[in-house]
Amino acid sequence: MKPDLQIDPALLPALATFECVARHANFTRAAAEMGFSPSALSQSIRALEKRLGVRLLARTTRRVSLTEEGACILDGVRRGLAELGGALSALADARGQPSGRVRIALSRIAYADLFSPHVVDFSARYPGIGLEFYLDDGLTDIVAGRFDVGVRLGNSIEADMVAVPLSRPSRMVIVGTRDYFARNPAPRSPEDLAAHDCVRFRFTTSGRLARWDLQRDGGLFELEVSGRFIVNDFVAELDLARRGLALAQVVESTAADDIQAGRLVTALDEYAPTLGAAHLYFPGTTHMPARLRVFIDYFQAAHAARRAAA
């Protein structure tokens, strides 16, 4: 890189474009986030490379990756954009108007159960705050992904993170319809599940098929189940159970309405394991922007009220 290069304010949009493309490793996904066409982003990157005199990204028809020079500059670009964003947030905070975007990494179950019921009210209270939900059933690295906050069970959160409780503990229950159990005798022990159609869940990130988690005599164990249906989304998992096609193991709170209404019934309740409480977690509280503070405070309060009413 040229040693006498000065930061030109006109470079800032191109540097932001470079960071976004590098984070996604894909022009199409970056374009969708930034609201521009992939060709416009590509032209912006080429102009930046020409201005800097180095190649930042290696491109093929299938892949975009960082060059050595691109990797060298990326951390500095990210820090600079973060500082600029913090300064703008501080300005908005000083005016008493929380604004900006909160990026949240969480599972599909967590979104549907913990956030979806409250998003309308939150948005009405804080119209200046945008929410970006990144739905991933794996363990997302929120620091590397530049997320503001994540949602996990308490026992899976790194020790150097700040964690605040959101939900109360729930159970993993096995559910099916009355019609299904009329055709297939209800299991009396976990071993009886071998004779049942069980919906299996495949993790998108690893491709691994999940085993069912059960408990016996105070200890947890995993059980390999079989069945005709494999899904990678809990909504589909619950739908197959509702239609009487198979048994599913789900978080109890996600099926509570169906169980209460009698559309689903549970089996092997004595073997149902208890999950830890879901927590919001984030790197720290120093210089926390107002948008993130009100987000955390709002959803903590919403779920405290929900727990009190239960």
Secondary structure, 3 states (H helix, E strand, C coil): CCCCCCCCHHHHHHHHHHHHHHHHCCHHHHHHHHCCCHHHHHHHHHHHHHHHCCCCEEECCCCEEECHHHHHHHHHHHHHHHHHHHHHHHHHHHCCCCCEEEEEEECHHHHHHHHHHHHHHHHHHCCCEEEEEEECCCCCCCCCCCCCEEEEEHHHCCCCCEEEECCCCCEEEEEECHHHHHHCCCCCCHHHHHHCCECEEECCCCCCECCEEEEECCEEEEECCCCCCEECCHHHHHHHHHCCCCEEEEEHHHHHHHHHHCCCEEECHHHCCECCCEEEEECCCCCCCHHHHHHHHHHHHHHHHHHHHC
